[in-house]
Every structure is written in structure tokens, then in C-alpha cells.
């Protein structure tokens, strides 16, 4: 793989991660794809190489483990990575005190620690070269508390705040950071949520992954600090500023309970 025009995408085997990878490949980027699902990663590699003629490196790794970012960085540090898309993530339905702690810890490591550390590790070279783009996938959930998905909402709020702050710090360096905040999207994320709560489902305001990824990808290339696809999602993002925080929490809980009914 060439040492230039290379992108790294986590959670790349399906859903938004795969759509981001296709957009990168279409623009001539070689891609490093990271995911837990070995079979789907190989399918993605065959698709991208056949359709776009680019080089693809596959890394099968659980990014929810401790020190995952450092381990991943050591595998890719010889490549000149111009684009980083921190997309890997999953959700869990259920009460915070009832859900499995090991699964919750994996979410905290993945959404917060790995995203933060991998961003830091790759930023140094980007800033030194005066060129680079980072897309951190947050969520519409970042704008309000989320009863029955408490840690998911909280970790996505962290991703949004963190990304906005460092985007400001990086002004005039040639490096941009974008927090992408999509609403519910028809991807494998929904299946992962349902694995933790069989009754769980999200059917309201469901987005098309191709259109959602395209929106986020364009926002990243434009250097936007944050991006929310869809007018209704933009409205939902500002709603907690109008309502009291208790009212926002109550509304989210009712939505979650309805989706589980």
C-alpha cells in the first residue's frame, strides 16, 4: 500500500463504516479497515478492490479492549494516514444497574478511551504534516440524556464535546475534526442493540446508511466542526435547549419504552 492517500476506518465491515470506506475508495484512498467481524471484513475487501481498484488492509481487532488504540497504532504507524474515521460503536438497551458490566466497560473503552487515544496517536503526524481529516461518529443521542441507554447517550455526548473542543484547538494547523451526529440509521447497530435486549427495536425516523454516510463524508471534507443529517434530526438536537432537562429525559424514556414494547 502506498504511504500516501491512506484512510483508516474503524467498524468498517458493514453499515456506515462500509459506506464511508466506499466513499473513500471512490476518491482514490487506499483504506485500512478495522473490525471484529473477519468474514464481513473480507467481503468488504473484495468489494472495494474489485469496484475501485484500491489497496485494502484488514485488521481484525476488538477495539473495546484496554490498550486497543496503542495496539492498532503499532500495526499502522508505517502508513501515512490522512483520514481517520472513528466509526466503531454499539448500543445497549436496559437499566444501567441491570446491564452486564463487562459489556458496559467495553462500550466505555470503545466509545471514549479508544476513540480518544487513537485520535491523539494519529493527530501528531497529521499536525506535523499540516494535513489531515478526522471524523468522529457521535450520535443525535449526544444532545440529551438517555434513560434505558444511559451509557450510550453519555459516551456519544463525550465524543461530541471532545471533537468540538479539539477542532477549535486545531484551527490553522491544516487538520480538521468533525463530530458526526446521525439519528437512527438502518445498520447492524440496530441488531447489536437487540442482541442485548431482544425486545428492543428502533423504527422511528430511520435513515438510509448510504445517504447518511454521504452527508457525514461531505461534512468531513468541508471541515465542519459537527454535522447532523436531516431537518427533523436538527430539530431534535435543539429541543433539549427549549425543554427542561427533566422533560427531555422523560421524553427519551417514553420513546425507549415504546420501542421496546
Secondary structure, 3 states (H helix, E strand, C coil): CCCCCEEEEECCCCHHHHHHHHHHHHCCCEEEEEECCHHHHHHHHHHHHHHHCCCEEEEECCCCCCCHHHHHHHHHCCCCEEEEEECCCCCCCCCCCCCCHHHHHHHHHHHHHHHHHHHHHHHHHHHHHCCEEEEEECCHHHHCCCCCCHHHHHHHHHHHHHHHHHHHHCCCCCEEEEEECCCCECCHHHHHHHHHCCCCCCCCCCECHHHHHHHHHHHHHCCCCEECCCHHHHHHHHHHHHCCHHHHHHHHHHHHHHHHC
